[in-house]
Amino acid sequence: MQEYKTRQTLLQKLRDQYDDDAWNDFVSFYRPFIRAVIIKMNIDEADGDDISQKVLLQAWKSLGDFDYSKDKGRFRNWLAVVTRNEARMEMRNKYRQFDNPSSERHNELSLLLDSWTEPEIDRISQIEWQKHIVNLAWENVSPSLAQKVREAYELLSSGQDLKDVARHLEVAENSVYVYRQRVEKLICKEVIRLEEQLG
């Protein structure tokens, strides 16, 4: 994945809609976030795939004219709004399949649409963005770690006790503690960098 100094640089590159490398970077950065928001909106997988593709298509169409400004908010917020709008259109199209407005499925869809208020979508997108950015940070820093350091952090993250991890890796407990501190600092630094690039 190519590294951009700021998210603005990537968005500027995407003004050329035929820059395949920039588009591939965009998709790899943002598709998992879009999918996570859709999942939290309680949309099934098949509909979620369609909506995700439509969001990416809408982004591709819009980014040629997109004027990034920090005053207007974060890019991820724009993506969350596009995701919500595309989901609403997809689900409204499903409404049309039901002639009987009193049907159970019709009522379920109605309740689902009503749950997608702006504050709720904003809440979902904030939570999912934090998870997404930490996962990206881990993917970026983990290849540079020694095997025991990486394994220690993964075991601790899965909920294993520090003493058990030390025993499993055959290292001192203090070493496991130092490993965790080292990895957490690297992840924090990478999260800050990614937030500047992608936020």
C-alpha positions as CSV (number, residue, x, y, z in Angstrom):
1,M,0.0,0.0,0.0
2,Q,1.4,3.4,-1.0
3,E,2.0,5.8,1.8
4,Y,0.6,9.3,1.4
5,K,1.7,12.2,3.6
6,T,-1.9,13.4,4.1
7,R,-5.4,12.2,3.3
8,Q,-5.7,15.4,1.1
9,T,-2.9,14.1,-1.1
10,L,-4.8,10.8,-1.8
11,L,-8.0,12.7,-2.5
12,Q,-6.2,15.0,-4.9
13,K,-4.8,12.0,-6.7
14,L,-8.3,10.6,-7.0
15,R,-9.4,13.7,-9.0
16,D,-7.9,11.7,-11.9
17,Q,-10.5,8.9,-11.9
18,Y,-8.2,6.7,-14.0
19,D,-5.4,6.6,-11.4
20,D,-5.7,2.9,-10.7
21,D,-3.0,2.9,-7.9
22,A,-4.7,5.7,-6.0
23,W,-8.1,4.1,-6.4
24,N,-6.8,0.7,-5.2
25,D,-5.3,2.5,-2.1
26,F,-8.6,4.3,-1.5
27,V,-10.6,1.0,-1.6
28,S,-8.1,-0.8,0.6
29,F,-8.2,2.0,3.2
30,Y,-11.9,2.7,3.3
31,R,-13.8,-0.4,2.2
32,P,-13.4,-2.2,5.6
33,F,-14.7,0.9,7.3
34,I,-17.7,1.2,5.0
35,R,-18.5,-2.6,5.5
36,A,-18.2,-2.2,9.3
37,V,-20.7,0.7,9.4
38,I,-23.1,-1.3,7.2
39,I,-22.8,-4.4,9.4
40,K,-23.6,-2.2,12.5
41,M,-26.7,-0.9,10.7
42,N,-28.0,-4.5,10.9
43,I,-28.0,-5.0,7.1
44,D,-27.6,-8.5,5.9
45,E,-24.5,-9.6,4.0
46,A,-26.0,-9.7,0.5
47,D,-27.5,-6.2,0.8
48,G,-24.4,-5.0,2.5
49,D,-22.2,-6.0,-0.4
50,D,-24.5,-4.2,-2.8
51,I,-24.5,-1.1,-0.7
52,S,-20.8,-1.1,-0.2
53,Q,-20.3,-1.2,-4.0
54,K,-22.7,1.6,-4.4
55,V,-20.9,3.7,-1.8
56,L,-17.6,3.1,-3.5
57,L,-19.1,4.0,-6.9
58,Q,-20.6,7.2,-5.5
59,A,-17.2,8.1,-4.0
60,W,-15.5,7.4,-7.4
61,K,-18.1,9.7,-9.1
62,S,-17.8,12.4,-6.5
63,L,-14.1,12.5,-5.8
64,G,-13.2,14.1,-9.2
65,D,-15.0,17.3,-8.0
66,F,-14.5,16.8,-4.3
67,D,-13.1,19.8,-2.5
68,Y,-11.6,18.7,0.8
69,S,-11.7,21.3,3.5
70,K,-11.0,20.7,7.2
71,D,-13.7,23.3,8.0
72,K,-16.4,21.0,6.4
73,G,-15.6,18.0,8.6
74,R,-13.7,14.8,8.2
75,F,-13.8,12.7,5.0
76,R,-14.9,9.6,7.0
77,N,-18.0,11.5,8.1
78,W,-18.9,12.2,4.4
79,L,-18.4,8.5,3.7
80,A,-20.7,7.6,6.6
81,V,-23.4,9.9,5.2
82,V,-23.1,8.4,1.8
83,T,-23.3,5.0,3.3
84,R,-26.5,5.9,5.2
85,N,-28.0,7.4,2.1
86,E,-27.2,4.4,-0.1
87,A,-28.6,2.1,2.6
88,R,-31.8,4.1,2.8
89,M,-32.3,3.9,-1.0
90,E,-31.6,0.2,-1.1
91,M,-34.0,-0.6,1.7
92,R,-36.7,1.7,0.3
93,N,-36.4,-0.2,-3.0
94,K,-37.1,-3.3,-0.9
95,Y,-40.3,-1.7,0.5
96,R,-41.6,-1.6,-3.0
97,Q,-41.5,-5.3,-3.2
98,F,-44.2,-5.6,-0.4
99,D,-47.7,-4.6,-1.5
100,N,-49.0,-5.2,2.0
101,P,-47.7,-2.4,4.4
102,S,-48.9,-4.5,7.3
103,S,-46.6,-7.4,6.5
104,E,-44.0,-8.4,9.1
105,R,-41.1,-7.8,6.7
106,H,-42.5,-4.4,5.8
107,N,-42.6,-3.5,9.5
108,E,-39.1,-4.8,10.1
109,L,-37.7,-2.6,7.3
110,S,-39.6,0.4,8.6
111,L,-38.1,0.0,12.1
112,L,-34.7,-0.5,10.6
113,L,-34.9,2.7,8.6
114,D,-36.2,4.6,11.6
115,S,-33.2,3.5,13.6
116,W,-30.8,5.2,11.2
117,T,-30.9,8.7,12.7
118,E,-28.0,11.0,12.1
119,P,-26.8,10.8,15.7
120,E,-26.9,7.0,15.6
121,I,-25.0,6.8,12.3
122,D,-22.5,9.3,13.6
123,R,-22.1,7.1,16.8
124,I,-21.6,4.0,14.7
125,S,-19.1,5.6,12.4
126,Q,-17.0,7.0,15.3
127,I,-16.8,3.6,17.0
128,E,-16.1,1.7,13.8
129,W,-13.5,4.2,12.6
130,Q,-11.6,3.8,15.9
131,K,-11.6,0.0,15.4
132,H,-10.6,0.3,11.8
133,I,-7.7,2.7,12.3
134,V,-6.3,0.6,15.2
135,N,-6.5,-2.5,13.0
136,L,-4.7,-0.7,10.2
137,A,-2.1,0.5,12.6
138,W,-1.5,-3.1,13.8
139,E,-1.3,-4.4,10.3
140,N,1.3,-1.7,9.5
141,V,3.5,-2.2,12.6
142,S,3.3,-6.0,13.2
143,P,5.6,-7.0,10.3
144,S,8.4,-5.1,11.9
145,L,8.1,-6.8,15.3
146,A,10.2,-9.7,16.5
147,Q,8.1,-12.9,16.6
148,K,8.0,-13.2,20.4
149,V,7.0,-9.5,20.7
150,R,4.2,-9.9,18.1
151,E,3.0,-13.2,19.7
152,A,3.0,-11.7,23.2
153,Y,0.9,-8.8,22.1
154,E,-1.5,-11.0,20.2
155,L,-2.0,-13.3,23.2
156,L,-2.5,-10.4,25.6
157,S,-5.0,-8.8,23.2
158,S,-6.9,-12.1,23.1
159,G,-7.4,-11.8,26.9
160,Q,-4.7,-14.2,28.1
161,D,-3.1,-13.4,31.4
162,L,0.4,-11.8,31.4
163,K,1.8,-14.7,33.6
164,D,0.4,-17.3,31.2
165,V,1.9,-15.5,28.2
166,A,5.3,-15.3,29.8
167,R,5.1,-19.0,30.6
168,H,4.0,-19.9,27.1
169,L,6.8,-17.8,25.5
170,E,9.3,-18.9,28.1
171,V,10.3,-15.4,28.9
172,A,10.2,-13.3,32.1
173,E,7.0,-11.6,33.0
174,N,8.7,-8.2,32.9
175,S,9.8,-8.9,29.3
176,V,6.1,-9.5,28.3
177,Y,5.2,-6.2,30.0
178,V,8.0,-4.4,28.1
179,Y,6.8,-6.0,24.8
180,R,3.3,-4.7,25.4
181,Q,4.4,-1.2,26.2
182,R,6.6,-1.1,23.2
183,V,3.9,-2.3,20.8
184,E,1.3,0.1,22.3
185,K,3.6,3.0,21.7
186,L,4.2,2.0,18.1
187,I,0.4,1.5,17.5
188,C,-0.4,5.0,19.1
189,K,2.2,6.6,16.8
190,E,0.8,4.8,13.8
191,V,-2.8,5.7,14.7
192,I,-1.8,9.4,14.8
193,R,-0.1,9.1,11.4
194,L,-3.1,7.3,9.8
195,E,-5.6,9.7,11.3
196,E,-3.7,12.5,9.5
197,Q,-3.7,10.5,6.3
198,L,-7.2,9.1,6.3
199,G,-9.4,10.8,8.8
